[in-house]
Amino acid sequence: MDNKTTYYFIGIKGSGMSALALVLHDKGFKVEGSDIDQYTFTQRGLENAGIKAYSFSPSNLHAGLTVIAGNAFPDDHPEIIQAKKLGLKVYRYHEFLGELIEGYTSIGVAGAHGKTSTTGLLAHVLSGIAPTSYLIGDGSGKGKPDARFFVFEADEYRRHFMAYHPDYAIMTNIDFDHPDYYSGIDDVASAFESFGKQVKKGIFAWGDDQNLRKLNVDVPVYYYGTSATDDFRAAEIKRTTKGSNFDVYYHDELLGNFEIPLFGQHNILNSLAVIAVAYFEKVDLNDIRTELLTFKGVKRRFSERKVADMTIIDDYAHHPSEIKATLDAARQKYPDKEIVAVFQPHTFTRTIALLDDFATSLNLADHVYLTDIFGSVREHAGKVSSADLGAKISKGGTVLKLDNMSPLLDYHDAVVVFMGAGDVQKYEREYETLLSNLTPKNN
C-alpha cells in the first residue's frame, strides 16, 4: 500500500465501501470519494472522520489517486472511464480487500443471511480482547495499526468472495438469493464450496444447513447449532424479554454458560460461531462471556425506538429467511404486543423468484403492509408488483403510499417492524412524523 497516494472511492457511501474507507483512514491514509447526493445511513461515520464525499463527476479524478470502485458501478461509469483515461490504478472493492487482509489472523463471515450481525458481534467481542481491525456491512470500519485480527464480511454476490483467502471462515447458511446472478441453490452452494477451498485454517458452519453439511474442502469444518451432531452446541436455551441464555458444549466438554442481550434464534447461532472462533484462537472464554454481554447490535439490524405509545423497529431484512428471523426476535422481546410488519420488497428479480416464500414469512406478523418495490442500480422495472405479493398475504398486504401512511395510525401500544434494504426509512420517518403530530404536547 502506498502512503503517498490518496485513496479515492467511487461509491463511498456504499455499506462495505464506507467501512473500508474508515479502515484506511484509521491507518493514516488519505481518503476521499464520491457518491449520490441523497443522504444514506452510512454517511455520518464518514462525516465524523472528516472524509470528503463529492458528487459524482469525472472532474473529481486527477493524478496521484488510487481508485477503489464500488461493485454497483459498471466499467462504463464516467468516473471509472476517466480514471482509466488518466492511467490511475483502479481496484474493485473485493480485489483491494483481498490484499488488505493479508498479514493478520483474518476471519471472513459468509452466508446468504446474517453476515453483518455476525461480523459485528465477532468484531465487538475480539476488539475487547486484542487489537482488531474490522469491516462491517453496516458501514462501520476500524483499522488498528497493530491489529492481531481482521474481521470482515465475505459477500457471495457475483462470487466476489473468491478474492479472499482468510485464515478462518464463518458460514451462517446457504440460501438462494441474487437471482439476477445465481441460477439456483446448487450454483450458490458451488460458490460457497469454492470459497471454502481458499480458507487456510478452518470453517465454522451452521449444522442445520444441508448444503453446508456437504462442503468438500481442504480444511476442517466445525459445525455449530443445537443438535447432538454439532461440534459446538447450545443447550438449556432460555429466551426471555431481556435476551437469551444458554450452555455451550464443544463435543462433550462444557465451555460454560453464556448470556446475550439479543433476540431471536439466529442470534444464539451467531454467538455460537463467535465462541467457536475464539475457542480455536485460545481466547479466554471468560473474556468472551463479558464481551457478549455488552454488544449493542449493528446499524439497521433490529434498531429500536419509541414514538408516542408505539415501538418502531428498523431492520435490513429483505429475504424471506431474514424476515422470519426478525419477526421471531420481535415476538421474543414483545410477546404480549401486536406485531405489524411493513415490508419494502427489494429488486424485482428477488421478489418474483421468492414470491410465495415472502408471503409465508410475512404472515408470521399479526398485520402486514407493503410499499412499492425498490429497484436497484441494475434494474428499474419488472413483471411483478407489490400488489402481486399482497394478494398472497393472509394478514393484510395493503400497499402503503408515502403520502398516506394513516392506516398505521389504527394501531396503539404495538410494535411496527419496518423491513427492507432500499429506502424504507423514508416511510418510517413519515410515520414517525404523523405519530409525533398526534401526540399531545405538554404546555
C-alpha positions as MATLAB code, in Angstrom:
seq = 'MDNKTTYYFIGIKGSGMSALALVLHDKGFKVEGSDIDQYTFTQRGLENAGIKAYSFSPSNLHAGLTVIAGNAFPDDHPEIIQAKKLGLKVYRYHEFLGELIEGYTSIGVAGAHGKTSTTGLLAHVLSGIAPTSYLIGDGSGKGKPDARFFVFEADEYRRHFMAYHPDYAIMTNIDFDHPDYYSGIDDVASAFESFGKQVKKGIFAWGDDQNLRKLNVDVPVYYYGTSATDDFRAAEIKRTTKGSNFDVYYHDELLGNFEIPLFGQHNILNSLAVIAVAYFEKVDLNDIRTELLTFKGVKRRFSERKVADMTIIDDYAHHPSEIKATLDAARQKYPDKEIVAVFQPHTFTRTIALLDDFATSLNLADHVYLTDIFGSVREHAGKVSSADLGAKISKGGTVLKLDNMSPLLDYHDAVVVFMGAGDVQKYEREYETLLSNLTPKNN';
ca = [
       0.000    0.000    0.000;
       1.232    3.447   -0.966;
       1.481    6.101    1.764;
       1.846    8.870   -0.818;
      -1.345    8.195   -2.708;
      -4.881    9.339   -1.897;
      -7.429    6.529   -2.000;
     -10.484    7.669   -3.940;
     -13.702    5.636   -3.524;
     -16.269    5.624   -6.331;
     -19.488    4.975   -4.397;
     -18.024    5.820   -0.983;
     -21.416    5.704    0.784;
     -21.923    2.010   -0.004;
     -22.039   -0.053    3.186;
     -18.846   -2.006    2.505;
     -17.143    0.926    0.785;
     -17.695    3.374    3.648;
     -16.386    0.777    6.115;
     -13.256    0.219    4.000;
     -12.743    3.991    3.719;
     -12.823    4.246    7.533;
     -10.309    1.376    7.854;
      -7.825    3.132    5.534;
      -8.422    6.479    7.248;
      -7.632    4.919   10.633;
      -4.431    3.502    9.193;
      -3.294    7.030    8.327;
      -4.003    7.072    4.604;
      -5.631    9.992    2.802;
      -9.171    9.040    1.790;
     -11.940   10.746   -0.192;
     -14.604    9.708   -2.660;
     -17.870   10.360   -4.461;
     -21.468    9.210   -4.429;
     -25.076   10.267   -4.886;
     -26.155   13.394   -3.008;
     -29.052   11.624   -1.250;
     -28.499   11.007    2.472;
     -27.611    7.415    3.418;
     -27.301    5.742    6.822;
     -23.534    5.238    6.300;
     -22.865    8.944    5.775;
     -22.463   10.081    9.379;
     -19.446    7.871   10.023;
     -17.616    9.381    7.044;
     -18.505   12.914    8.141;
     -17.307   12.265   11.698;
     -13.962   11.064   10.327;
     -13.631   14.171    8.151;
     -13.691   12.123    4.932;
     -14.946   14.170    1.987;
     -17.678   12.751   -0.253;
     -18.136   14.653   -3.527;
     -20.970   14.465   -6.026;
     -20.200   12.126   -8.923;
     -18.164   13.933  -11.587;
     -15.261   12.900  -13.842;
     -13.589   16.202  -12.885;
     -13.007   14.777   -9.367;
     -10.298   12.495  -10.776;
      -6.678   13.669  -11.076;
      -3.116   12.365  -10.900;
      -1.970   10.905   -7.574;
      -5.134    8.940   -6.818;
      -5.568    5.210   -6.346;
      -9.170    4.380   -7.175;
     -11.358    1.827   -5.422;
     -14.600    1.312   -7.358;
     -17.789    0.044   -5.745;
     -19.164   -3.136   -7.266;
     -22.516   -1.493   -8.033;
     -20.886    0.693  -10.690;
     -20.092   -0.740  -14.148;
     -16.890   -0.133  -16.080;
     -18.676    2.471  -18.220;
     -19.343    4.726  -15.208;
     -17.985    8.190  -16.153;
     -15.578    8.325  -13.184;
     -14.153    4.861  -13.909;
     -13.677    5.816  -17.574;
     -11.883    8.999  -16.504;
      -9.678    7.144  -14.001;
      -8.529    4.727  -16.685;
      -8.004    7.568  -19.145;
      -5.670    9.203  -16.608;
      -3.796    5.927  -16.125;
      -4.772    5.619  -12.461;
      -4.650    2.272  -10.682;
      -8.270    1.044  -10.337;
      -9.234   -1.706   -7.892;
     -12.637   -3.241   -7.392;
     -13.704   -3.258   -3.727;
     -13.253   -7.012   -3.227;
      -9.876   -7.049   -5.007;
      -8.475   -4.376   -2.702;
      -9.869   -6.023    0.424;
      -8.356   -9.355   -0.608;
      -4.886   -7.759   -0.491;
      -5.590   -5.765    2.681;
      -6.388   -8.755    4.933;
      -3.038  -10.453    4.371;
      -0.726  -10.306    7.398;
      -3.480  -10.625   10.028;
      -5.388  -13.523   11.555;
      -8.297  -12.951    9.198;
     -11.854  -14.188    9.688;
     -14.301  -13.831    6.796;
     -18.015  -14.092    7.554;
     -20.007  -15.541    4.653;
     -23.646  -16.517    4.323;
     -26.812  -15.679    2.460;
     -28.105  -14.087    5.684;
     -26.631  -12.975    8.978;
     -23.269  -11.748    7.687;
     -23.495   -8.239    9.108;
     -24.896   -9.213   12.518;
     -22.284  -11.971   12.953;
     -19.414   -9.792   11.722;
     -20.481   -7.022   14.092;
     -20.703   -9.404   17.049;
     -17.328  -11.014   16.267;
     -15.654   -7.608   15.796;
     -17.098   -6.349   19.089;
     -16.021   -9.415   21.056;
     -12.492   -9.663   19.643;
     -11.932   -5.884   19.904;
     -12.419   -6.139   23.660;
      -9.661   -8.744   23.888;
      -6.983   -7.891   21.311;
      -6.347   -5.154   18.716;
      -8.814   -5.884   15.908;
      -9.432   -4.289   12.536;
     -12.874   -4.865   11.102;
     -15.109   -4.120    8.169;
     -18.854   -4.494    8.762;
     -21.625   -4.263    6.171;
     -23.484   -1.601    8.145;
     -20.814    0.930    7.111;
     -18.672    0.535   10.236;
     -14.928    0.050    9.887;
     -11.844    0.282   12.075;
      -8.196   -0.022   11.116;
      -5.850   -0.788   14.017;
      -2.162   -0.360   13.090;
      -1.113   -3.216   15.432;
      -4.143   -5.458   14.836;
      -3.974   -9.172   15.595;
      -7.349   -9.932   13.982;
      -9.035   -8.696   10.817;
     -12.773   -9.421   10.760;
     -14.713   -8.793    7.548;
     -17.774   -9.715    5.531;
     -17.213  -12.073    2.623;
     -20.020  -11.365    0.165;
     -21.111  -14.128   -2.209;
     -22.700  -11.751   -4.744;
     -21.172  -12.426   -8.182;
     -18.675  -14.663   -6.349;
     -16.851  -11.599   -5.014;
     -15.614  -13.601   -2.011;
     -13.299  -15.509   -4.347;
     -10.895  -12.560   -3.920;
     -10.315  -13.618   -0.288;
      -8.038  -16.246    1.312;
      -8.822  -15.870    5.035;
      -7.435  -17.939    7.915;
     -10.953  -18.783    9.083;
     -14.439  -18.502    7.636;
     -17.806  -18.488    9.347;
     -20.608  -19.694    7.065;
     -24.003  -18.839    8.538;
     -26.140  -20.501    5.837;
     -26.547  -21.151    2.119;
     -29.796  -19.954    0.579;
     -30.984  -18.984   -2.882;
     -30.657  -15.246   -3.322;
     -29.364  -12.844   -6.002;
     -31.467  -14.491   -8.733;
     -30.120  -11.892  -11.168;
     -26.777  -13.761  -10.955;
     -27.169  -17.258   -9.497;
     -29.127  -19.879  -11.446;
     -30.325  -21.745   -8.351;
     -29.364  -23.181   -4.969;
     -26.781  -25.572   -6.457;
     -24.987  -22.657   -8.088;
     -24.891  -20.809   -4.751;
     -23.632  -23.929   -2.921;
     -20.892  -24.381   -5.536;
     -19.728  -20.798   -4.955;
     -19.515  -21.325   -1.181;
     -17.542  -24.532   -1.646;
     -15.112  -22.768   -3.991;
     -14.622  -20.032   -1.397;
     -14.201  -22.675    1.318;
     -11.310  -24.233   -0.610;
      -9.432  -20.930   -0.178;
      -9.723  -20.871    3.638;
      -6.389  -21.623    5.348;
      -7.176  -22.969    8.849;
     -10.824  -23.857    9.441;
     -14.501  -23.218    8.715;
     -17.310  -22.782   11.250;
     -20.664  -23.613    9.649;
     -24.288  -23.862   10.742;
     -25.041  -27.528   11.256;
     -28.709  -27.495   10.187;
     -27.859  -26.321    6.671;
     -27.825  -29.386    4.408;
     -25.690  -27.647    1.781;
     -23.078  -26.666    4.362;
     -23.058  -30.294    5.571;
     -21.952  -31.315    2.069;
     -18.921  -28.974    1.943;
     -15.930  -30.669    0.334;
     -12.961  -28.513    1.348;
      -9.324  -28.898    2.395;
      -9.589  -27.630    5.993;
     -11.596  -28.906    8.991;
     -15.250  -27.848    9.141;
     -16.702  -27.373   12.631;
     -20.495  -27.294   12.784;
     -22.426  -25.211   15.304;
     -26.089  -25.436   16.286;
     -28.456  -27.077   18.736;
     -28.343  -30.768   17.755;
     -26.225  -33.671   19.041;
     -24.422  -33.913   15.692;
     -22.951  -30.401   16.007;
     -19.376  -29.824   17.199;
     -20.335  -26.626   19.048;
     -23.755  -26.917   20.629;
     -26.112  -24.617   22.528;
     -28.243  -26.371   25.156;
     -30.586  -25.414   28.006;
     -31.667  -22.364   25.988;
     -33.770  -19.805   27.825;
     -35.336  -16.983   25.776;
     -36.743  -14.033   27.712;
     -37.749  -10.428   27.076;
     -34.207   -9.441   28.185;
     -32.293  -11.707   25.802;
     -31.122  -15.318   25.623;
     -29.149  -17.604   27.936;
     -27.608  -20.977   27.027;
     -24.900  -23.526   27.836;
     -22.223  -24.180   25.213;
     -20.573  -27.549   24.600;
     -17.642  -28.410   22.354;
     -18.367  -32.096   21.755;
     -18.846  -33.360   25.348;
     -16.879  -30.551   27.015;
     -18.969  -27.867   28.723;
     -17.441  -24.498   27.861;
     -19.809  -22.671   30.193;
     -22.994  -20.644   30.319;
     -23.348  -17.582   28.093;
     -25.838  -14.735   28.024;
     -26.618  -12.317   25.193;
     -28.801   -9.175   25.238;
     -30.067  -10.176   21.780;
     -33.286  -11.695   20.474;
     -34.206  -14.492   18.088;
     -32.779  -17.960   17.473;
     -30.415  -16.596   14.817;
     -28.517  -14.537   17.395;
     -27.897  -17.636   19.521;
     -26.404  -19.294   16.428;
     -24.327  -16.207   15.587;
     -22.965  -16.199   19.136;
     -22.023  -19.885   18.867;
     -19.966  -19.130   15.747;
     -18.138  -16.321   17.580;
     -17.457  -18.547   20.614;
     -16.120  -21.281   18.299;
     -13.642  -18.926   16.593;
     -12.469  -17.602   19.964;
     -12.028  -21.142   21.294;
      -9.732  -22.102   18.430;
      -7.722  -18.907   18.797;
      -7.295  -19.772   22.507;
      -9.038  -16.602   23.678;
     -10.110  -16.711   27.354;
     -13.778  -17.743   27.345;
     -14.485  -15.600   30.410;
     -13.451  -12.578   28.346;
     -15.778  -13.708   25.566;
     -18.614  -14.064   28.078;
     -18.061  -10.499   29.307;
     -17.871   -9.011   25.812;
     -21.036  -10.764   24.606;
     -22.997   -9.036   27.376;
     -22.167   -5.548   26.094;
     -22.955   -5.912   22.387;
     -25.471   -3.275   21.294;
     -26.083   -4.555   17.751;
     -25.238   -3.146   14.322;
     -26.915   -0.422   12.304;
     -30.232   -1.299   10.639;
     -30.483   -4.675   12.385;
     -33.357   -4.651   14.893;
     -32.769   -0.950   15.680;
     -35.487    0.218   18.075;
     -37.037    3.487   19.178;
     -40.199    4.603   20.931;
     -42.509    7.214   19.407;
     -45.726    8.009   21.280;
     -47.072    4.660   22.507;
     -45.512    2.706   19.624;
     -42.309    0.693   19.404;
     -40.691    1.072   15.974;
     -38.096   -1.423   14.769;
     -35.912   -0.781   11.722;
     -34.311   -3.803   10.058;
     -32.411   -4.535    6.846;
     -34.300   -7.826    6.289;
     -35.007   -8.249    2.575;
     -35.138  -12.049    2.107;
     -37.813  -14.431    3.462;
     -35.351  -16.099    5.861;
     -34.320  -12.711    7.268;
     -37.941  -11.579    7.666;
     -38.699  -14.778    9.597;
     -35.683  -14.194   11.885;
     -36.593  -10.545   12.531;
     -40.216  -11.347   13.376;
     -39.031  -14.189   15.642;
     -36.855  -11.688   17.515;
     -39.775   -9.234   17.831;
     -42.007  -11.990   19.240;
     -39.373  -12.896   21.824;
     -38.890   -9.337   23.062;
     -42.556   -8.286   22.829;
     -44.620  -11.454   23.408;
     -47.715   -9.540   24.524;
     -47.863   -6.886   21.792;
     -49.326   -6.892   18.282;
     -46.594   -7.145   15.632;
     -47.213   -5.049   12.491;
     -44.849   -5.673    9.552;
     -44.161   -3.006    6.914;
     -42.029   -4.510    4.150;
     -40.397   -2.874    1.142;
     -39.578   -5.580   -1.443;
     -36.032   -5.161   -2.774;
     -35.489   -5.741   -6.513;
     -37.986   -7.157   -8.977;
     -35.930  -10.299   -9.679;
     -35.800  -11.287   -5.997;
     -39.498  -10.508   -5.471;
     -40.733  -12.638   -8.359;
     -38.321  -15.513   -7.617;
     -39.330  -15.763   -3.932;
     -42.940  -14.509   -4.015;
     -44.527  -17.417   -2.106;
     -41.706  -17.556    0.448;
     -42.093  -13.825    1.146;
     -45.816  -14.310    1.796;
     -45.185  -17.234    4.176;
     -42.624  -15.281    6.234;
     -44.640  -12.052    6.363;
     -47.722  -13.926    7.553;
     -45.842  -14.576   10.818;
     -46.758  -10.978   11.760;
     -50.215  -10.056   13.045;
     -50.734   -7.444   10.312;
     -48.794   -6.838    7.093;
     -48.336   -3.750    4.929;
     -46.142   -3.342    1.859;
     -44.572   -0.466   -0.043;
     -43.803   -0.347   -3.740;
     -40.817   -2.425   -4.872;
     -37.418   -0.751   -4.563;
     -35.357   -1.341   -7.717;
     -31.566   -1.182   -7.863;
     -28.735    0.309   -9.880;
     -29.045   -2.741  -12.139;
     -32.841   -2.906  -12.591;
     -35.568   -0.274  -12.587;
     -38.661   -2.269  -13.577;
     -40.009   -5.805  -13.719;
     -43.033   -8.042  -14.297;
     -44.152   -8.112  -10.678;
     -45.602   -5.573   -8.261;
     -46.108   -5.285   -4.524;
     -49.842   -5.809   -5.151;
     -48.993   -9.278   -6.520;
     -47.244  -10.095   -3.257;
     -50.053   -8.510   -1.229;
     -52.594  -10.815   -2.878;
     -50.777  -13.821   -1.395;
     -50.694  -12.456    2.165;
     -53.484  -13.508    4.518;
     -52.575  -10.989    7.255;
     -53.263   -7.937    5.092;
     -50.963   -6.920    2.266;
     -52.164   -3.341    1.654;
     -49.615   -1.296   -0.310;
     -48.842    1.938    1.535;
     -48.023    5.191   -0.249;
     -45.688    7.787    1.232;
     -48.377   10.476    1.137;
     -50.845    8.287    3.036;
     -49.396    6.350    5.960;
     -52.560    6.812    8.012;
     -53.542    3.087    8.061;
     -50.709    2.582   10.560;
     -52.346    5.086   12.932;
     -55.008    2.468   13.714;
     -52.566    0.632   15.997;
     -51.790    1.545   19.602;
     -49.244    0.211   22.096;
     -47.989   -2.117   19.367;
     -44.745   -2.905   17.531;
     -44.237   -1.806   13.920;
     -41.344   -3.540   12.155;
     -40.090   -1.733    9.035;
     -38.019   -4.084    6.854;
     -36.126   -3.613    3.621;
     -32.743   -2.944    2.030;
     -33.813    0.062   -0.056;
     -35.154    3.386    1.222;
     -37.859    2.026    3.553;
     -36.625    4.515    6.161;
     -38.420    7.347    4.375;
     -41.692    5.550    5.194;
     -40.566    5.207    8.811;
     -39.813    8.916    9.032;
     -43.196    9.834    7.569;
     -44.968    7.539   10.033;
     -42.972    8.942   12.962;
     -43.902   12.480   11.901;
     -47.598   11.541   11.860;
     -47.312    9.934   15.300;
     -45.465   12.921   16.752;
     -48.080   15.356   15.404;
     -50.845   13.344   17.044;
     -49.125   13.193   20.421;
     -50.440   15.831   22.857;
     -47.756   18.346   23.765;
     -47.251   19.336   27.401;
     -47.896   23.048   27.931;
];
